Amino acid sequence: MTEKELQENLVYLMKKYVRESQQEAFYEDISMPEVPVKGILAEFNKVKKKNC
């Protein structure tokens, strides 16, 4: 998977599972040259648990 594909997939997940008011915080991490995937997914899980 290319960096671009990874970023697109993470944006898709973010839009699907994260409230719009909380999404802006993720864009900075997703747009980094070396995407911190584990950190982003951990944050997705935290946000999802809070929103359930």
C-alpha positions in Angstrom: 0.0 0.0 0.0 1.4 3.4 -0.9 1.5 6.4 1.4 -1.3 8.0 -0.6 -3.6 5.0 -0.3 -2.9 4.7 3.4 -3.8 8.4 3.9 -7.0 7.9 1.9 -8.0 4.9 3.9 -7.4 6.6 7.2 -9.4 9.6 6.1 -12.3 7.3 5.1 -12.2 5.6 8.6 -12.0 9.0 10.3 -15.0 10.3 8.4 -17.0 7.1 9.1 -16.2 6.8 12.9 -15.2 10.2 14.2 -17.6 13.0 14.8 -17.1 16.0 12.5 -16.2 18.2 15.4 -13.3 16.0 16.3 -11.9 15.2 12.9 -9.7 18.3 12.5 -7.2 16.9 15.1 -6.6 13.8 12.9 -5.8 15.6 9.6 -2.5 16.9 10.9 -1.3 13.3 11.8 -2.7 11.8 8.6 -0.9 14.4 6.4 2.5 13.7 7.9 5.2 12.3 5.5 5.5 9.2 7.8 2.0 8.5 9.0 1.9 7.3 12.7 -0.7 4.6 11.9 -0.7 2.9 15.3 -1.2 6.2 17.1 -4.0 7.3 14.8 -5.8 4.0 15.2 -5.4 4.1 19.0 -7.0 7.6 18.9 -9.8 6.4 16.7 -10.6 3.7 19.3 -10.5 6.2 22.2 -12.9 8.6 20.3 -15.2 5.7 19.3 -15.5 4.4 22.8 -16.3 7.9 24.1 -19.0 8.4 21.5 -20.7 5.0 22.0 
